[in-house]
Structures are given as structure tokens and as C-alpha cells.
Amino acid sequence: MVAITFLEHDGTPHHVDVVTDQSLMEAARRNGVPGILAACGGQGGCATCHVHVDPRWKAVMDERSANERRTLLFAVQPGEESRLACFIKVSDLMDGLIVRLPERQY
């Protein structure tokens, strides 16, 4: 199990233990984390699983794909730290990861 913390926009933490090889979006939904809407069901087409990942964690994640970069154009105020949780596959290297949720998804 990998420990991941989702921080709501107001700072409310949601600590979850996650099985590896599932997406960050699946982990959030299975654990009732509010703010991850995933309207497309994790197909990478809606940007409603937008999260902010601290750059220190970039080295343990795959780079953004072309599809993720395109879909992020639909996210509310995307930035350098923006990712779509459906594109991030959880690995053992992510133990302790903290992701921040935006104020709103759309």
C-alpha cells in the first residue's frame, strides 16, 4: 500500500492508502475524496480530475502525454503543476505523495 494525501483547496486533508497500479483518480474515487469528479470515468477526456502535483514528485511520474496536455486545456486555471489524476498510475515510489485539488473542476 502507498500512502497518498489529497488536500482540498481549503487545506482539508484526505489520507488514503492506495494499491499500486491503479490511477490516482481511481484511488480518490474509491476513497470518497471530494473534488475529483471524473465525469468521463477516467478516459482522459474531461479534465475533471485535475490536480496539482508538487514538482518534487515529477521524477517518479511519467511525463504528460500529448493527450493529457490537450485535455488540460479544458481544466480550470491549469499551471505547471497541473496533472490529470486519471493519467497518473500509482507506484511504490509515490509513497507519501501529496496532491492538491483545485477550488473547482469546472
Backbone as ProteinMPNN parsed JSONL, in Angstrom:
{"seq_chain_A": "MVAITFLEHDGTPHHVDVVTDQSLMEAARRNGVPGILAACGGQGGCATCHVHVDPRWKAVMDERSANERRTLLFAVQPGEESRLACFIKVSDLMDGLIVRLPERQY", "coords_chain_A": {"N_chain_A": [[0.837, -1.184, 0.0], [0.394, 2.259, -0.677], [0.857, 5.394, 0.738], [-1.051, 8.227, 0.273], [-1.841, 11.66, 0.199], [-4.557, 13.717, -0.303], [-5.195, 17.046, -0.702], [-7.742, 19.242, -0.103], [-8.9, 22.319, -1.595], [-9.249, 24.119, 0.486], [-7.484, 23.206, 2.332], [-8.174, 20.942, 3.751], [-7.286, 17.704, 4.613], [-7.133, 14.461, 3.063], [-6.273, 11.409, 3.797], [-5.181, 8.552, 2.245], [-4.777, 5.053, 1.709], [-3.327, 3.383, -0.885], [-3.54, 0.969, -3.45], [-0.988, -0.156, -5.568], [-0.584, 0.407, -9.12], [-3.094, 1.311, -9.849], [-5.016, 4.105, -11.031], [-4.477, 7.475, -9.919], [-6.836, 8.876, -9.886], [-8.759, 6.799, -9.668], [-8.09, 5.884, -7.123], [-8.76, 8.124, -5.553], [-11.556, 8.298, -5.984], [-12.454, 5.783, -5.052], [-11.961, 6.086, -2.399], [-13.59, 8.096, -1.571], [-12.815, 10.789, -1.883], [-13.547, 14.155, -2.035], [-14.119, 16.388, -4.807], [-12.83, 15.266, -6.957], [-14.141, 14.721, -9.81], [-14.276, 13.25, -12.235], [-15.825, 12.966, -14.633], [-15.765, 11.717, -17.13], [-15.202, 9.156, -16.504], [-12.584, 8.411, -16.201], [-11.325, 8.317, -18.646], [-9.697, 10.209, -19.736], [-10.74, 12.459, -20.992], [-12.016, 14.772, -20.032], [-11.013, 16.505, -18.04], [-11.852, 16.746, -15.378], [-10.637, 15.634, -13.239], [-8.56, 17.038, -12.403], [-5.557, 17.862, -10.796], [-3.008, 19.26, -8.624], [0.368, 18.708, -8.607], [3.208, 18.632, -6.662], [6.313, 19.808, -7.883], [8.54, 18.371, -6.98], [7.857, 15.723, -7.075], [7.831, 15.008, -9.67], [9.832, 13.46, -10.854], [9.204, 10.803, -10.273], [7.047, 10.182, -11.748], [5.387, 9.487, -14.863], [5.943, 11.448, -17.802], [3.775, 14.091, -18.939], [1.434, 13.067, -21.314], [0.718, 13.671, -24.82], [-2.041, 13.654, -25.154], [-2.929, 14.119, -22.518], [-1.886, 16.707, -22.114], [-3.393, 18.135, -24.029], [-6.022, 17.752, -23.034], [-5.829, 19.005, -20.568], [-6.091, 21.631, -21.273], [-8.726, 22.196, -20.973], [-9.127, 22.334, -18.3], [-9.761, 24.128, -15.23], [-7.93, 26.931, -14.762], [-5.219, 25.754, -15.339], [-1.812, 24.913, -14.538], [1.804, 24.83, -14.28], [2.134, 22.735, -12.474], [-0.035, 21.185, -12.875], [-1.873, 18.228, -13.375], [-3.668, 15.413, -14.704], [-5.502, 13.267, -12.797], [-6.345, 10.8, -13.697], [-4.417, 9.983, -15.476], [-2.209, 9.342, -14.01], [-0.498, 6.713, -12.833], [-0.351, 4.899, -9.908], [2.561, 4.179, -8.079], [4.999, 2.343, -6.11], [6.979, 4.184, -5.58], [5.687, 6.509, -5.061], [4.937, 6.76, -2.463], [3.853, 8.678, 0.196], [3.14, 10.853, -1.294], [1.693, 14.042, -1.908], [-1.094, 15.596, -3.133], [-2.706, 18.438, -4.462], [-5.979, 19.698, -4.624], [-7.885, 21.545, -7.007], [-9.803, 24.598, -6.595], [-12.211, 24.326, -7.915], [-13.577, 22.13, -10.426], [-14.839, 22.743, -12.831]], "CA_chain_A": [[0.0, 0.0, 0.0], [1.096, 3.532, -0.807], [0.14, 6.468, 1.438], [-1.2, 9.446, -0.52], [-2.71, 12.658, 0.808], [-5.233, 14.671, -1.176], [-5.546, 18.256, 0.031], [-8.761, 20.086, -0.719], [-8.485, 23.713, -1.798], [-9.236, 24.814, 1.787], [-6.477, 22.582, 3.18], [-8.668, 19.718, 4.384], [-6.56, 16.548, 4.083], [-7.747, 13.142, 2.937], [-5.178, 10.445, 3.756], [-5.672, 7.271, 1.735], [-3.825, 4.005, 1.378], [-3.649, 3.061, -2.27], [-2.905, -0.176, -4.075], [-0.251, 0.267, -6.754], [-1.073, 0.099, -10.469], [-4.366, 1.943, -10.176], [-4.784, 5.528, -11.262], [-4.716, 8.376, -8.799], [-8.262, 9.172, -9.938], [-9.465, 5.647, -9.097], [-7.823, 5.892, -5.683], [-9.564, 9.191, -4.947], [-12.982, 7.94, -6.039], [-12.701, 4.631, -4.181], [-11.832, 6.518, -1.011], [-14.533, 9.172, -1.293], [-12.189, 12.115, -1.86], [-14.378, 15.101, -2.78], [-13.417, 17.266, -5.73], [-12.408, 14.517, -8.139], [-15.425, 14.392, -10.427], [-14.044, 12.19, -13.224], [-17.059, 12.867, -15.414], [-15.606, 10.798, -18.268], [-14.912, 7.83, -15.985], [-11.153, 8.115, -16.25], [-10.901, 8.104, -20.032], [-8.792, 11.273, -20.156], [-11.389, 13.347, -21.94], [-12.858, 15.83, -19.474], [-10.234, 17.362, -17.132], [-12.494, 16.938, -14.075], [-9.82, 15.005, -12.2], [-7.405, 17.945, -12.365], [-4.876, 18.008, -9.511], [-1.716, 19.933, -8.666], [1.396, 17.839, -8.044], [4.441, 19.352, -6.371], [7.366, 19.443, -8.839], [9.489, 17.407, -6.404], [7.4, 14.374, -7.376], [7.845, 14.823, -11.12], [10.785, 12.412, -11.228], [8.656, 9.452, -10.081], [5.855, 10.059, -12.588], [5.564, 9.6, -16.305], [5.714, 12.777, -18.357], [2.436, 14.294, -19.504], [1.297, 12.644, -22.713], [0.101, 14.687, -25.681], [-3.477, 13.658, -24.851], [-3.121, 14.793, -21.236], [-1.65, 18.142, -22.321], [-4.569, 18.683, -24.733], [-7.184, 17.737, -22.15], [-5.612, 20.009, -19.527], [-6.542, 22.936, -21.775], [-10.109, 22.359, -20.527], [-9.136, 22.44, -16.84], [-9.853, 25.48, -14.682], [-6.642, 27.509, -14.394], [-4.102, 24.816, -15.263], [-0.489, 25.504, -14.384], [2.947, 23.924, -14.442], [1.99, 21.59, -11.58], [-1.303, 20.52, -13.184], [-1.933, 16.887, -13.97], [-4.964, 14.745, -14.62], [-5.308, 12.113, -11.922], [-6.594, 9.555, -14.429], [-3.207, 9.63, -16.221], [-1.12, 9.022, -13.085], [-0.574, 5.371, -12.272], [0.306, 4.871, -8.599], [3.667, 3.229, -7.917], [5.602, 2.342, -4.773], [7.809, 5.383, -5.449], [4.819, 7.643, -4.716], [4.574, 6.711, -1.043], [3.991, 9.99, 0.813], [2.719, 11.881, -2.248], [0.627, 14.974, -1.554], [-1.638, 16.305, -4.291], [-3.653, 19.49, -4.108], [-7.141, 19.778, -5.504], [-8.23, 22.92, -7.322], [-11.024, 25.099, -5.951], [-13.328, 23.726, -8.644], [-13.171, 21.407, -11.632], [-15.364, 23.484, -13.992]], "C_chain_A": [[0.882, 1.249, 0.0], [0.248, 4.605, -0.132], [0.148, 7.727, 0.576], [-2.158, 10.369, 0.219], [-3.246, 13.577, -0.272], [-5.618, 15.858, -0.311], [-6.596, 19.037, -0.742], [-8.238, 21.514, -0.805], [-8.387, 24.47, -0.473], [-8.241, 24.2, 2.773], [-6.92, 21.321, 3.886], [-7.969, 18.503, 3.782], [-7.434, 15.289, 4.026], [-6.587, 12.167, 2.74], [-5.749, 9.105, 3.304], [-4.504, 6.32, 1.518], [-4.255, 3.424, 0.044], [-2.866, 1.84, -2.727], [-2.189, 0.328, -5.331], [-0.946, -0.211, -8.029], [-2.498, 0.55, -10.743], [-4.093, 3.421, -10.406], [-5.061, 6.319, -9.984], [-6.2, 8.746, -8.735], [-9.083, 8.034, -9.318], [-9.295, 5.613, -7.584], [-8.673, 6.931, -4.974], [-11.034, 8.805, -4.905], [-13.302, 6.783, -5.097], [-12.664, 5.005, -2.706], [-12.685, 7.73, -0.681], [-13.928, 10.561, -1.19], [-13.061, 13.075, -2.67], [-13.515, 15.937, -3.726], [-12.835, 16.575, -6.942], [-13.686, 14.01, -8.791], [-15.32, 13.252, -11.427], [-15.289, 11.92, -14.061], [-16.955, 11.882, -16.569], [-15.266, 9.383, -17.812], [-13.447, 7.435, -16.065], [-10.614, 7.858, -17.635], [-10.001, 9.214, -20.568], [-9.414, 12.285, -21.088], [-12.116, 14.531, -21.351], [-12.148, 16.821, -18.56], [-10.909, 17.609, -15.789], [-11.849, 16.098, -12.97], [-8.501, 15.767, -12.083], [-6.861, 18.03, -10.941], [-3.581, 18.785, -9.733], [-0.711, 19.055, -7.926], [2.671, 18.655, -7.861], [5.535, 18.879, -7.331], [8.39, 18.45, -8.296], [9.115, 15.96, -6.728], [7.462, 14.048, -8.861], [8.726, 13.645, -11.543], [10.226, 10.999, -11.095], [7.404, 9.208, -10.919], [6.231, 10.102, -14.057], [5.341, 11.052, -16.71], [4.276, 12.878, -18.85], [2.44, 13.833, -20.962], [0.687, 13.788, -23.515], [-1.394, 14.787, -25.388], [-3.753, 14.375, -23.528], [-2.919, 16.304, -21.39], [-2.833, 18.8, -23.014], [-5.768, 18.788, -23.803], [-7.036, 18.774, -21.039], [-6.001, 21.413, -19.978], [-7.971, 23.237, -21.323], [-10.229, 22.488, -19.009], [-9.252, 23.913, -16.429], [-8.462, 25.888, -14.198], [-5.518, 26.475, -14.257], [-2.781, 25.565, -15.149], [0.585, 24.457, -14.586], [2.805, 22.645, -13.614], [0.729, 20.777, -11.876], [-1.081, 19.163, -13.837], [-3.371, 16.422, -13.921], [-4.748, 13.447, -13.861], [-5.536, 10.793, -12.639], [-5.37, 9.087, -15.216], [-2.053, 9.207, -15.309], [-1.349, 7.649, -12.482], [0.253, 5.342, -10.994], [1.38, 3.787, -8.579], [4.187, 3.322, -6.484], [6.436, 3.589, -4.527], [7.003, 6.607, -5.029], [4.382, 7.644, -3.261], [4.869, 8.061, -0.394], [3.561, 11.144, -0.078], [1.592, 12.738, -1.677], [0.19, 15.657, -2.828], [-2.681, 17.31, -3.807], [-4.776, 19.54, -5.133], [-7.448, 21.257, -5.791], [-9.527, 23.324, -6.603], [-12.271, 24.512, -6.594], [-12.786, 23.044, -9.884], [-13.695, 22.068, -12.91], [-16.31, 24.542, -13.516]], "O_chain_A": [[1.96, 1.278, 0.595], [-0.948, 4.712, -0.401], [1.205, 8.231, 0.198], [-3.154, 9.925, 0.791], [-2.487, 14.144, -1.058], [-6.295, 15.694, 0.704], [-6.374, 19.441, -1.883], [-7.249, 21.864, -0.161], [-7.546, 25.356, -0.323], [-8.166, 24.629, 3.924], [-6.112, 20.684, 4.562], [-8.045, 18.287, 2.573], [-8.341, 15.098, 4.835], [-5.994, 12.101, 1.663], [-6.687, 8.586, 3.909], [-3.393, 6.735, 1.186], [-5.406, 3.024, -0.133], [-1.68, 1.698, -2.429], [-2.733, 1.149, -6.07], [-1.781, -1.114, -8.003], [-3.059, 0.2, -11.781], [-3.042, 3.928, -10.013], [-5.788, 5.871, -9.097], [-6.753, 8.909, -7.647], [-9.997, 8.285, -8.532], [-10.248, 5.344, -6.852], [-9.243, 6.659, -3.917], [-11.686, 8.976, -3.875], [-14.326, 6.811, -4.415], [-13.258, 4.327, -1.868], [-12.52, 8.332, 0.38], [-14.463, 11.421, -0.49], [-13.293, 12.845, -3.856], [-12.332, 16.161, -3.47], [-12.385, 17.244, -7.872], [-14.246, 12.995, -8.375], [-16.186, 12.377, -11.461], [-15.741, 10.781, -14.175], [-17.954, 11.273, -16.95], [-15.062, 8.5, -18.645], [-13.113, 6.252, -16.004], [-9.557, 7.246, -17.788], [-9.586, 9.169, -21.726], [-8.716, 12.906, -21.889], [-12.786, 15.252, -22.091], [-12.677, 17.909, -18.335], [-10.579, 18.584, -15.114], [-12.437, 15.883, -11.91], [-7.469, 15.207, -11.713], [-7.617, 18.246, -9.994], [-3.119, 18.948, -10.863], [-0.916, 18.704, -6.764], [3.152, 19.29, -8.8], [5.67, 17.678, -7.566], [9.045, 17.757, -9.075], [9.964, 15.071, -6.663], [7.172, 12.921, -9.26], [8.394, 12.922, -12.482], [10.728, 10.082, -11.745], [6.775, 8.156, -10.813], [7.251, 10.673, -14.443], [4.629, 11.792, -16.031], [3.639, 11.866, -19.141], [3.338, 14.171, -21.733], [0.196, 14.762, -22.943], [-1.952, 15.885, -25.375], [-4.704, 15.151, -23.43], [-3.698, 17.09, -20.851], [-3.239, 19.9, -22.638], [-6.456, 19.808, -23.79], [-8.03, 19.361, -20.613], [-6.216, 22.292, -19.143], [-8.382, 24.397, -21.293], [-11.321, 22.726, -18.492], [-8.888, 24.814, -17.183], [-7.894, 25.244, -13.316], [-4.932, 26.334, -13.183], [-2.652, 26.702, -15.604], [0.307, 23.335, -15.01], [3.301, 21.591, -14.011], [0.457, 19.787, -11.197], [-0.234, 18.987, -14.712], [-4.19, 16.971, -13.185], [-3.911, 12.628, -14.239], [-4.982, 9.77, -12.238], [-5.29, 7.916, -15.586], [-1.019, 8.756, -15.801], [-2.287, 7.449, -11.709], [1.425, 5.719, -10.999], [1.156, 2.65, -8.995], [3.861, 4.252, -5.746], [6.586, 4.012, -3.38], [7.581, 7.636, -4.676], [3.54, 8.452, -2.87], [6.005, 8.534, -0.431], [3.613, 12.299, 0.343], [0.663, 12.231, -1.048], [1.013, 16.239, -3.534], [-3.431, 17.051, -2.866], [-4.551, 19.438, -6.339], [-7.287, 22.11, -4.918], [-10.245, 22.477, -6.073], [-13.261, 24.233, -5.917], [-11.68, 23.339, -10.338], [-13.063, 21.963, -13.96], [-16.867, 25.282, -14.327]]}, "name": "protein", "num_of_chains": 1, "seq": "MVAITFLEHDGTPHHVDVVTDQSLMEAARRNGVPGILAACGGQGGCATCHVHVDPRWKAVMDERSANERRTLLFAVQPGEESRLACFIKVSDLMDGLIVRLPERQY"}
